[in-house]
Amino acid sequence: MGERPRLSRRHFVFGSVAVAGGVAFGQFAQAQQAPSSTASANPLTAELGPNSVTFNPWVEISPERITLIAQHADKGQGVGSIQPLMIAEELDVEPGQFDIRFAGPSPAYFNTGFAHELAPFMAPDQSPEAEKARAAALEWLRKAGLQMTGGSSAIPDTFDKLRMAGAVARETLKVAAARRSGVATADLRTEAGNVILPDGTKIPYVALSAEAAKITPVADVKLREPSQWRFIGKPMERLDIRPKVTGEMKFGIDRKMDGMVYAAVKLNPNKGQPITSYDASQAQAMPGVKKILKISNGIAVIATNSWYAMQAAERVDCTWEPSKYPAEQADHWNVVASSFAPQFLGKEWRNDGEIDVGLQDGILVEAEYRAPYVGHQPLEPLNGIGIVTDKGMEIWAGHQTPQSVQYIAATAIGMKPEQVTFHNEWMGGSFGHRLEFENIRVLAEVANQLRGTPVKLVFSREQDFLQDIPRQIAMGRYRGSVKDGRIIAADVQVAATTPFKELLARMGTPSSDPDGQLAVGIWNVYYDIPNYRATSFEVQGLSPSTTWRSVGASANGFFTESFIDELIHAAGLDPLMARIQMCKIPIYRKLLEAVGEMADWKGPLGNGKGRGVAFVESFGTAVAEIVDVTMTERGIKIDKVWVAADVGKVVDPVNFENLVQGGVVWGLGHAMNCELTYAKGAVQQTNYHHHEAMRMYQCPTIEVRGLENDYTVRGIGEPPVPPAAPALANAIFAATGKRLREMPFNKFIDFV
Amino acid sequence: MFTLTVNGLKRQVDVVPEMPLLWVLRDELGITSPKYGCGIAQCGACTVQIDGVAVRSCQARMADVASKTITTLEAVGNGKLHPVQEAWIEHQVPQCGYCQAGQIIQAIALLETIPEPTDEDINEVMSGNLCRCGTYERIRVAIHAAAKKMGGQ
């Protein structure tokens, strides 16, 4: 690197709890860590069959089969495939030679990938103090034992440890084979599930399981050089593609159990409030109905199939306790607008130079932006199967936080978390929805009233919409100034509800620290602006909100990159060239140059066409996008999108491209036409015709390039989302001269 | 009691006449490739073939489909992979995969009507099938690839 990046950092005191624990995860360690379990214990040991071996929490071999454990849950992002393949890379097994099982809850599966996000240093900062803070964060995570899929952390978490898990197993199997054959370990090699002796004799791994179990796993192993990789970085077929294309894949909603009954619910749409009374006389007489149960915030109908249950649930007449948040949407916006006040201060995340002096110099630019509540609405509705006995509860559902499932279910029915057994399922999408717990809590309450009987709960799409805890509602108030063709000041203020802090509270681990997600997209801004201040305000008393694919950056990225575009325009500069010149991080500059080269950026397009660019780093991954649009008689048409993303190492290239394309579709589609609004305390949008996002006819070609300049491996699930909305808005400005400062854009302009 | 033929087998179900085929398949017969997504023909995840025509099974009443022949994704290839399924694998279309049964059945219907569709044809026919993961571009590419395969047969 030719120049040393100048980076500010979040204020913190090294060595205090705030370094890691306090910043984001509250009191998780104290609240949830079971005293007997530690991150070093292998949870597979307890249920190991005869003559079987487990080397670590990710590899299990019996005389019959090899099982690889996927610790991160698969909601469609492909980790159910790449996790076992990273183990297989070192273990020397081939696809088809092993089973995949999702991990049960255990601190052994604590997520190391959050270390970067927890340490209060910017992603490109490699200073010794940044690395020290990350190491401290990692130790805190180890103690906390938090197993969570999220924050685009699956690959950063597992890239080293799963390869190591495979290597340890391989070397231990070689020792077992050496003992049996009398051949020195150094003379053995491994291939396709076998240890191979010098004379070519093959000993299958499964035949060595009993002997390997008697050997302490070999700890001193070295990971292979990238030049030896068979899978990593190469185009490969996701292991779940075929069952998903033949219809054989079983999602949570597809599971069936003997003696099972079906449940559907009608819940108070005033989120978090109880039911006051109900009349089930009509529903009681409907076909298939067995029982109608009252639960804390609604009713459940038990029937002989899901459809009967859903039909009857809708016919139960319920009266609800009214909402604690404002009943009408306009009042939600009023509350947000009045939250830019000292008593709601989250944190001043950055204050470089002298902002007041900077703003008084040059031409002042001011703008206000809005991002509405939005729904997650993965296509597989919330569901789950549960059975409660006097001993405990067993749950089958797709979820991103297994330990919290235990905690939520246990709390709902007066049990202890360790009495809850949880089996994870393949998920039909999540986008943050399956970090929440409404289906888990309801399932526990219902199954507890039917002890001994397995209950399958499926939310109707309408109930799923009504109970969906949305993305934070947010406003940005931005002021900046330009002088002599240069941006000299930006004062960035965001007021929003607090998605991550609220999620933590619902997990039973509240934090009193400012919500770090509200800093993303205003704090980690890498342009050379001499006077720069970034402040978050935390809005109180509105609808609950939660993490929605890319979380804080999904709103803040739109605000900041729209405003940077406005400043660049006011300064009379080219949107891409100005960003490149202002960018302080050399590898990020390369990223902007790359996307410009892909799109052949040569300035304005003219003829009703417009081109916009945006660049946001979130979860450590920098992504730059260019969107081309045409203003037609029928509205805006999105012509093409180019994306460059730097993840250090592209581990699964085909899936990488798919995820980036999907992230762009997600970001564009919701920016175009989605919002959730409240009336009488309930969300007004109850199915996809009200909250459509992108469909095929609006989907442009999306060209993707993965760069590998970053110094560490990064995730890609969320980072392509934040630049999409501002790149589109900036393109629409270039085509029409109209600035869109509020999502969804279709309130202000038509799309083809 | 109704009788219907699903994937070549005669099946009997005892349900109310207005029960949608989707739920008959899923909950009564245990055939799970047709998915519940919206229940109101907004997402297409429940698409199956009824007498060879692609239909949203959440909108097909049991009484109206009794005696008809139903084919779901499990059987579209008659024991092997349909060329559309092959193309879906080659281009690695799915992410979560929940919508893909509906997408594939709809794509087969498209190619049976228009053997060499343009992007505009694809957009028109496939826009009723929602994909929340955003695999649309790969679906388009895979349909073109499948068209080539089927034209070559």
Interface residues (C-beta under 8 A of the other chain):
Chain A: K75 G76 Q77 G78 E237 R238 D240 I241 R242 K244 V245 T246 G247 E248 M249 K250 F251 I253 D254 K256 Y262 P287 G288 N305 S306 W307 Y308 M310 Q377 P378 L379 E380 P381 M427 G428 G429 F431 V458 S460 R461 V654 N655 N658 L659 Q661 G662 G663 V664 V665 W666 G669 N687 Y688 H689 E692 A693 M694 R695 M696 Y697 C699 P700 T701 I702
Chain B: V15 V16 M19 P20 W23 R26 D27 E28 G30 T32 S33 K35 Y36 G37 C38 G39 I40 Q42 C43 A45 T72 L73 E74 G77 L81 Q85 W88 I89 Q92 V93 P94 Q95 C96 G97 Y98 C99 Q100 A101 I104 I122 N123 E124 M126 S127 G128 N129 L130 C131 R132 C133 G134 T135 Y136 E137 R138 I139 R140
